[in-house]
Amino acid sequence: MHHVLDEEIVVLSAARTPIGRFAGNLSAFDAIALGSLAIGAAVSKAGIEPDTVDTVNMGLVVSAGLGLAPAKAAAVRAGIPPTAHARAVETVCGSAMDAIGWAVESLLAGTAHAVVAGGMESRTNAPYLVGPIFRRNSGRYRKGDRICVTRAGAYRFQLEEQAEEQLQCTGLVDPTAYDGLFWPEERKFMRQYALQFAARQGYSAEQVNRCAAESHRKARNATEQGLFGEEIVAAGSVERDELVPEERLERELAENPEDLASAYNSSTPADAAACLVLTTARRAKELGARPLARVLGYARVDGPAADYLSAPVRAAEKLIGELRAAGRPAEFTVVEANEAFGIQIPLFEQRFTEMDINVHGGAVALGHPLGAAGARLLTTLLYAMGRYEHRLGLVTICYGGGGGYALAVERLG
C-alpha cells in the first residue's frame, strides 16, 4: 500500500510528553492522561481553537482497563468538543503511523477538515489479565473448568472461594508482553524473530552493541543539552525523558556482552503520548495557521512475522521509489527509524547511507511507547529538521506480526 499525495496536506504542529520508563516517573499517568496532555499541547501549538478539530485518531495497543472509548476520553479531557469524531487505532507499533495515515486519507476525502493524530501508551499501568478458565489441575479444581467468581460491583468481580488455589491454577497474563510483543499464530515473541534476523544477517554482538552505544550517547547528549525541550509538554513535574542511568547500562553490558537482544541494545517498555495536527493547505490558510511541513506520501508493507525487522527499510524504499516515479522530491537527508532492537541499526546504516539517522538517539535509548511510537518519531523528526535545516525528512517503523510503515515530509518556511 502506498500513496503519493497530489493535494497538499500539512502538519500544523507536533508535541509529545516526556518518555517514562516502565514503572518510572510517569507511573501516575495512565494512557488517557498522557494522551490528553499531548492532544492539548498539539492544538495549542497549532494556534487553533479546540472546536476547530473535528477528528481525533489515537494509536493505542494495550487498552485493557482504560474504560469505554479511550481516544474520545483523551480528546474530551484535552478540551476537544464531544461532537468530534474519535477513534483508537491498533496496529501494534505502527498504531500511531496508521492514525496519521487515516488522518491524511480523511482530509483528502473531505470527511475531515482538521485532525489530531497520534498515539498514547502507558505500559506501566496495563493491568494483568486473568483467564476465564483454569489452565491446570489443582487439588480442588480441574483444568478447563471456569473460575468461580462473584460480582463485587458494576464491573468488578472477585474470586468467590479458595482465592489462592484458584490463582495458582489460572495464572496471570501480562498484556504488555502478550498483546504487544507475542505472535500467537507461531507462538513466538518478537525477540525470537529478532535473533533469527541477526543470524541471517551475520551481525555480531560487538557490532550491535556499538550501534546501541551510539544511540545512548546521542540521546543523553540531546537530553542534557535540552534539545528535546521544544517538542515536550510537561507531565506534572516531569519535563525530560527518563533515560536509563549510565551505571545500569554498563552493568547490563558487562553481564550480557554477547546477547544480541539485551536490555542494553534493545528498546525497553515506556510510557508516552505524542500528537500532531493535520489539515489541508487551504484550511490552514483560512485559519491563519503556519504549517511546519507538508506530507509528501506514505507507504505500508506487510509480510511474514519473521520479516518484520526489515519491513521499515522495504517501506521506505517503496515510498522513495514511488515519489521518484511521480517526479516528486525524494532526496532525503534525515530519517527517524524506530529502533525496536539494536539489531536493526546496522541495516539502517547500510540502506540509509545518505541520511542522518536518529540524530538525537532512538528507541534503544529513549524507550518504546508502543501505540505512541510513530507519532513520537515524526514529532522528533520535525523539530530536528527545523534545528538542522533539513528540507526533506523520513519516518519509518516496524510492527510485530510482520509489517512496516514509512512517511515522508517536506519542511515549510
N, C-alpha and C positions, 0 to 999 in steps of 0.2 A: 504494500500500500504506500502510495506517495502522493503528494500534492504540491505542485509549484504554483504559487499564487499569481493570478492575473490582476486581482484587485488588491488595494493597499489596506492591510490590517496592521495596526500599530499597537505598540506597548506604551501605555501612558506612565506606568510606574511599576516598581517592584520593591518588595520588602519581605523580610524574614525575621523570625525570632532568633535568639541565640540557639545554639545546638547544645543540648544537655546529654550527659552520659546516662546510661541505664542506671536507675535508682540514684541519679545525681542531682544537680542543682535545679532541675526543672520538675522534680518529683511532685511538687504541689500543684502542677498544671496538667489537667487531662487534655486530650486531643482537641476537644471543643474550645477550651480556654485558650490554647495556643493558636488554634485556627482563627478565633475571633480577634486576637491581637494582630495577626498578620493581615487579615482582611481589612481591619480598621486602618492600619498603617498604610496599606497599599492605596486605599481610597483617599486618605488624607494627602499622601504624596502626589496622587494624580491631580489634586486640586479640584475635585468634583464633589458634589453633594451625594451622600449615600443613596438618596432616592433616584439618582441617575442610573444606578446599577439595576439591571433587570434580570440578570442571571448570575448564579454563583456555582462553580464547579470545583469540588474539593476532593483530591485524591485521599484515600484512607484505606489502609489494609486491615488493621486489627480493630474492628468496630464493636466487638463484644462488650457489653456493659455500658455503652455510651447513651443508650436510650434511643427513642424514635428520632429519625431524620437528623443525624448529627451535622450534616452540611448546613441545613437550614438553621439549626440551633446556633451554630457558629456565626452564620450570617446575621441573624437577628440580634445576637449578643453584640455584634460589631456595629449595630445601628442600621443595617440594611433593612428596608421595609419588609414585612412578612409577605407582601404581594410578589416579591421577586421569586423567580424560579430558583431552586437549589437542588443539587444532586451530589451524592457521594459517588466517587469513581474508584473501582478496584481493579487494577491490573498489576498487582504486586508492586515491584519497584518502579514500574512505568506508570503508576497511577496518576501522578501529577502531570506527567507529559501527556497522557491521554486527556486529562482535564483541560489542558491548554489546547490540544488538538481539537477537542469538541468545541471549545470557545471559538476558535478560528472558523470551524465549519458553520456554526450557528450565525456568526457575524456575516459570513459570505452568503448564507441562505436568507438573511434578513429576518431570521426568527429571534435574534437578539441584537441589541444596539450598544450595550456597554456591559462587559462581562468581567467578573473577578474569577480568576482561575488559579489554582494552586493545589496545595495539599497540607495535611496535618497528620501528626502521629505522636502518640505517647506510648512508647513500648514499655515504659516503666509501669504505667497504670493499667496495662492489659490484665484482665482477670484470668485466673485459672479456670479451666472447663472441667466439669465432672460429667462423665458419660452417663447415659440413661440406663445402662445395663452393667452387670458385673463382668469384669474382664477375666476373672479367675475364680476358682473354688476357694472357699474357706470352710471353717468348721460349721458355720450356720447357713451359708448361702452358696448357691450353685452358679457356676459360670453360665451366662446367658439370661439369668433372671433379672428383673428390673430392680433398681434400688428402691428402698422403702422411704418415702418422704411424706411430709405433712406440710400443709400450707402455713406460712408464717407471715403473710402479708399479701398485698395486692399482686405483687410479682416476685415474692420471695418464698423459698421453701427451706425446710431444714430436715435433716435426717431424723426419721421417726423413732429409730431404735438402733442399738448397738453401733453407735456412730463410728467408733474406732475400727471395728471389724469391717463395716461397710466401706470405709475409706480405704482400708488395706486391700480390698478386692475390687475396687473400682479404679483407683488411680486418678491422677490429675493430669490434664493436658495443658501445655503452655502454648497459647495461640500465636504468640510472637514467633516461636520456632516452627510450629506446625503449619499455621496459615501463611507465614511469611517466608519460610526457608525450606519447606519439605514438599517434594513432588510425589503425591500419593500413588500415581499410576505406576511408578517404578520403585517406590519405597526408598527414595534416596534424598538426602539433604543436598543443597546446592554446594556445600563444601566438598562432597564426594565428586561431583562433576568437575569442580574446580581443580582438584588434584589430578583427575584424569586428563583434563585440558593441559595442565602444566607438563605432564608426562609426554603427551603428544607433541607439544611444542619444544620439549627439551630444555625447559627453563630450570635453572639451578636455584637452590635456596639462597645462595650468595647474591645472585642476580636480583631475585625478588626482594630480598632484604635491603639491598642497595636502593631500589626504587622506593620502597616503603620509607626508608630513612629520609629520602629527599622530600616525600610528601609531608612527613612530620616536621622537617626543618622549615619548609615553606609556610605551613600552617602556623607554626609557633612564631615565626618572624612576622607574619601578617597580623596575628593577634596582638603581639607585643607592640607593634607599631600602630595599632588601631586602624588597619586598612579595611577591616570589615565594618567599621563604625557607621558609615552612611547607610548600609543596607539593613542594619539590625534595629529592630524595635525592642526595647527592654521588656522583659517578663518580670514584673515586680522589681526587685533589686538586681536581677541578673541581666547584665549588659553585654557579656562577652561569651564566646564559645568556651565550653568546658573541655579542655584538652587533657589527655592522659599525662600525668606527671612524668618527667623525663626518667626519674629513677625507676619507676614502674616499667617503663618501656625497656630500659636497659636490662632489668631483671628478666622480663619476658623473653627478650632476645637471647640472653645468656642461658636461660633454661631450655629454650626450644630453637637452637640455631639452625637446625635442618628442617624445621617444619615449614612447608610451603604455604600453609593457610593457618597461621598462628594469630594470636591476639595482637602481635606486633605488626604483622604485614597484611591484615585483613580489616575490612570495615567492621565496626562494632555497633551494637544496638544503640540507638539515640532517639531523643525526643526533640521535635521542632515543628515549625509550620512556616510556609512561605507562600506568597501570593503575588499575582500580577494583575493589572487592569488592562484589558484589551478593548479596542473599539475600531471602527473604520476611520480612515483618514478624514472623511467628510464630517463624521460626527465629532471627531476631535477638534476640527476647526470650528464647528458650531459651539462647542463647549469652551472654546478659548484655551484648550489644553495644549501643552507642548510635549509631543511624544519623545520617548527615549530612543525607540528603534522601530523598524518595520519587520514583519515576519516575511521571509522570502519563501519558505516552504518547509515541509517536514516529511519524514518517511518512517514507516514501521515495517520491520521484518519479523516473521515468526518461523519457528522450526523446532527440531527436537530439543528436549530439555537439556541434553548433553552439550548442545552447541551454544548455550546462552551467553557464555563469556565473550565469544567473538561477534555476537549479534550487534553490539554498538558500532563496531567498525563497518560491518556489512550495511547497516542502516545509513551510516554517514556517507559511505562510498556511493550507495544508491542515490542518495539525495544530491550529492555533488554532481554525479553523472547526469541526473535529470535537470538540474539547474543549468549545466553547461549546454545540454541539448536544447534547452529553451532559450539560450542566449542570455542567461541571467548571470549576475556576479557570482563567482564560485571560488575565488582565491582567498580562502580563509586563513587568517593569521593567528587565531586564538581559539582554543577549544576547552570546554569543561566536559571531561569524560568521567563518568562516575566510576570510582574505584571500589567495586564490590569486593574484590580481592586484589592484593598487590600483584597477583599473577597476571592481571590484565595490563599492568602498566608497561611491561616490555612490548606487548603487542601495540599499545597506543604509540609508543616511541617509534616502532618500526613503520607504522602506517600513517601517522600524522606528522610526517617529517618536516613540513614547512610551517608548523603551527607551534605556538607556545601552549603547553599542556598544563592545565590546572595551576595557574600562576600563583595561587595562594594556598596550594595544597589541596588534597582531595579527601574522599570519604575514609580512606585508611587512617588519616589523622583526625579528621573532623567528626567522623561518625556518620551513620546511615539511618536517617529517619524515613523508613520505607515509603509511606504514602506521600511524603513531602519532598522526596529527594530530587525529582526532576525540576520542580519549581525553585528549590534551593540552588540548583546548578545554574538555571537561567538567570536568577537574581544576581548571583555572584558574577556570572559572565558579564551581564550588562554594566555593572559598576566597574569591573576590571577593564572593559572596553573603553569606558569613559576616562578612567585614570591613565591608561597606557595608550590611548588614541588608536585603538583598533577599529577599523571600519566594518569588517565582516567577522562574525563570530558563530561558533557552532556548539551545540549541546548534544551529548549522546549518552545513553544509559541502557543497560540491560535489565531484563526482569526474569525472575525464576519461572520455570516451566518452558522456557525457550523463546526468547524474543528480544528485540531491541528497538530503540527509538532514536531518531536524530531530528533536530530542529535548527534552522539557520535564521540568523537575524542580521540586519544592517543597521548600524548606529546612525542616528539622525542628529543634526545640529553640530 
